[in-house]
Amino acid sequence: DAIKRGAAIKVLPYGAITVGEKGEKLADMEAMSDKVCAFSDDGKGVQNDEMMREAMTAAKRLGKIIAAHCEDNSLLFGGYIHDGEYARMHGHRGISSESEYRQIERDLRLAEETGCAYHVCHISTKESVELIRQAKAHGVNVTCETAPHYLALCDEDLLEYGTLAKMNPPLRSAADRQATIAAIADGTVDLLATDHAPHTLEEKERGFLEAPNGIIGLECAYGVCHKVLVDGGYISDQRLIELMSVAPSRLMGHRPTDVAALLNVTAPCASKRTLDLSAVEHPENVDLAILNTSEAWTVDPEKFLSKARNTPFGGWHVTGRPLATVIGSTLVFSRIH
């Protein structure tokens, strides 16, 4: 029914559904509320203030989250990379930082007004960080995330990586990068998300103007974040795991199980601890990632399980690597021999 009315609908991996604005109409949020934990515009900022107010009011009534990609189209000016020194030196049209943080500023005001639980996706600017920091201090119900590439790279790196480092929001300045890292360290940023976006290398070779936005990062995200944040001395590995796993799960309404409860530490050999799935409430439905937090390795996109190769992190030397994945208490991936 929502599709017939022209609303843009897309089911996301974590159960969100986009709030479309085609024809100035919202999707029927109430009809879908028992199937989702959040509503999102998914990659297209809501331009109409009254529409966002209406969406937040509905989300508050339904006990759901609004997860927003913040982008004011009136401030884009045809840009396709960050409006910074690199763009000016190489004759590119830039995307202003204001296009992101002005919409965050509006949404924070509306979130305070409506009492809605508001989540900001993939923040990238120092102004965004400061606005969210101040809003939290004033009691606004806001959470936010950033992505590994905004912590590891800045717009100056476009010189080396080209369109492999083109995404939206774009890589910002070195100062924005440092402000985002600082926001991880002081707790302003609540979680990390990969914003995984596969494209063919042929698509990415079209040049900055025509190449699609997005990079893949799922398979090296932990290693890259470990290199920047843990090896860099900003946070502990325990905090990194919380940012990448526990915090996103909690935001979406799940209750993560303490991993210690799953470990049988009485195994005959102390170095061979075993997982005891019966220690949890639903042993048939355990999701778990097993990590080697100290393994040093080199990112090789040709060995990715993903069919896509569009990452700027190929050749990076990182620390920390996933060993296995358990989904529904079934081992679905393993590098353990």
N, C-alpha and C positions, 0 to 999 in steps of 0.2 A: 504494500500500500504506500509506503514511504517513497519507494522508487517511482511509482506512478505519479506521485505528487511532485516529482522533480528533485527530491532530496538526494544528496550524494551519500551513499551508504557503502561502507567497507568494514568488514569484520577484521580486526587486527589480532595478532597472535595472543595478546594478553586480554582479549575480550572486549576491547573498546569498539565503539561504533561512531563513525564520523557524524558530526552535526553539519549537514549541508546547508547552503544558503542560496542555492539556485532558485530564482523566483522569489527571493526574500521569505523563504519558508524554512522552518526547522523540521527535522525529522520528528516522528512521533516517539518522543523519548519515553513516555510513560508505557507505551505498548511494548517497548523493548527492554524495559528496566530490569525485568526478572531474568534476563539472559546475559547481562553485562555488569561489569563493575565500574566502568567509566565511559564517558562520551568524549569524542575528540574530533577536531576539524581535520586531523591527519594530513598535514603538509600544506594547508592553505589557510592563512589567517582569516578569522572572521572580521570583515571590514565594517560591519554595521554595529554600532554601539548598542542599540536597542535589542538587536538579535542576541548579542552575547549576554546582555542582562537577562533576557528571557530564558536563554539556555541555562545560565547559572541559577536562576530562580527555580527552574524545573529540576535541575540536578540536586539542589539543596533539598527540595521537597521529597525527592526520590532517594536521597541518601547516597548519591553517586558523585564521582569526581568529574570535573571538566579538565581534560588534558589538552593543552593548547600549543600549536605551532604559531608563534607570534611573528607576524610580518604585515606591516602596513604597506599595501601596494602603492599608495600615493607617494611613498618615499623611496621607491626602487629606482626610478628614472632609467629603466632599461639596463640596469647593472647586472653583471653575471659573476663577478668576483668581488672581494672586499674593496671598498673605497679607501685604499691606503697607498702607501708609498710605491708598492709594486705596481698597482694599477696605473698610477700617474706616470711612472717612469716608462712603462711599456705600452701606453696608449689604450688601456682597457677602460670600459665603463664600470664604475664601482657601485656596489650595494652599500649604502650607508649603515652604520651601526644604529642610527636612529630608527630605521625601519623595523628593527627588532625591539629595542627597548621602549619605544613610544607605545607600542601595543601592550607590552608587559605592564607599563605604567597604567594604562587604561584598565586592563583586566584586574590589576591589583585593587584599584579603586572599586570596581564592580564586585570583586570577591569580598571586600570588606563590607560593602553595602548589603550584599545578599547573604553573606555567611556561607557561601559555597566553598567546598573543598576544591582548591584550584592547583593544578600541577602544570608547570612550565616545562615544555620539552626542549631539549638540546640548546641550552643557553650558550652564548658565544662572546658576549661583550662585557667589558668591565662595568658599564652602566647598568646592564641587566643584573649583574651580581649585586651591585650596591642597592638597587631598588628592592630586590628580594630580601636582602639582608635587613633593610630598614622595615619592610613590611612584616617580616617575622618578629622583629623587636616590638612592633605595635600590635601583635596578636592576630594578624591576618592568617587565615588557614591556608597557607601556601607551601608547596613543596616544589622542588625543581631538580632537573638532571642536566648533565652535560655528557659529551661523548669523548672517547679516547683521542680522537684526532684534534680536538680543541685543546687538549692538554699536552699533546706531543708536538704539534706543528703550529706555524703561524703563516701569514700570507707571504712572507719572504721565502718560504719553502716552495712556493709555486715555481720558482726559478729552477729548482732541481726536479720536482715531481710533475710539473705541468698539470694536465687535466686529470691525472690520477688523484690529485688533491683538490678537485673541484666538487663542492657539495653545497647544500643549502640548509642552514645558514653557512656562509662561506668561512674559510679560515680567516681569522681576524689578525690584529697586530700582535707583536711580541708582548706589548703591555696588556692587551686583553688576555692573552694566554696566561701570563703570570697572575693576573687577577683571578682567573678561573681556578688555577691551581691553589691559590690562597683561599678561595672559597671552599675548595675541597678540604683543606687543612683545618679551617675554622668551623666546619659543619654547615655552612650556608647551603652548599650543594648536598642534596639528600641521597642521590643515587647516580649511577653511571649506566648509560644505555648505548649500544653500538650504533644505532641508526643504520643498520646493515642494508645496503642498497646495491644489488648486483647489476652490472652492465657488461656488455661485451667490450673487448679492447678496441674493436673496430668502431664502436660508438664513441668511445673515449678519445679516439684519435681525430675527431672532427674539429678540434681547436676549442679555445675557451668559449667562444660565442655559442657554438652549436652542440658541444658535448653535453650529455645529460649530467645532472647533479647526482652525486652519491658515490660512496665507496663501500667496499665490503670490509668487515673488520671482526666478525664473530670469532673466527678461529685463532686470531692473535690478540684479541682485546685484552685478555688477562695479562699476557706477557708484556704488551706495550704499556698498559697502566702500571704494572709492577715496576717496569724500568723507570718510568717518569716519577711515580708517586712514592713507591716503597724504596727502591734503590736511591731515589733522589732525596730521601730522608723526610718527606712531608707527612706520611702516615704509616701505620703499621700494616702488615699483610692481613691481619685480622680485620682491620678497618676496611681494607680494599675488598675483601670478600663480602663484608657487610654491604658495601656500596653497590656491588655487582650482583648480589644474590638475595640477601636477607631483606634489605630495604625495598627493592622492587616488589618482592613477594608480599611484604606487609602492606605496601601502598595499595596493591590490588586485592587486599582483603584476605590473604592467606596467612596461615600461622606456621612459619618454618619450624621444623623440629631441630632441637639442639643436636648437632652431629655427635657430640659425646655420648648421647643416649643410644646411638647406633653402634658404637664401637665396643667390641668384646676385648677388653684389655687384659683378660685372664688367659689369653691364648698361651700355649706352651712356650712359644718363642716370642719374646717381647717385641721383636722387630716385625712380627707378622700379625698385626692386629686384624681382626675379622669384623665384618659388618653383621650385626644381628638385627635383621629387619623386623623380628617379632617384638622388638622393644618399642615400637610405635603403635599408634592407635589403629592405623590401617596398613598393615604390613604388605598388603598386596598392591599398594599404590604409592610407593616411595619414589620421589624424583631426587636425584643426587648427582653432583659432579665431584669427581675425585681429582685433586690437584697435586702436582709436585711443585711446591712453592720455591724450591731452590734450583730447579733444573735450568741450565743455560742452553739456549738454542737459537738458531738463526731462522727467521721467517722466510719460508720458501713458498710463494703462491702456487707454484706448480704441484705442490703436494697437498693443497687444500682439498677437502672433500667437496666444497662448493664448486660448481661449474664455472663460476666467475673468477676473474683474476685481478679485478680493478682495485688494487690497494697500493698506497704509497709506501707501505711498510715492508715490502720485499727486500731482503738482505739485512734487515735490522737484527742486531744481536740483543736478545732480551732474556729476562729471567722469569721463571714461573710458567708451567705448562700443564694443561689438562691431560689427565691420564685415562680417564674413563667417564662414561655417562650412563646413569641408570634412570630409566623412565618407566613408571608404573612397575617398579621392582624388577624390571628386566634390563639386563646389560645390553645396551644398544650400540655402544662404541667403546673400544678399549685399545690402548697402546701398551697394556701390561702383558708381559710374556711369562 
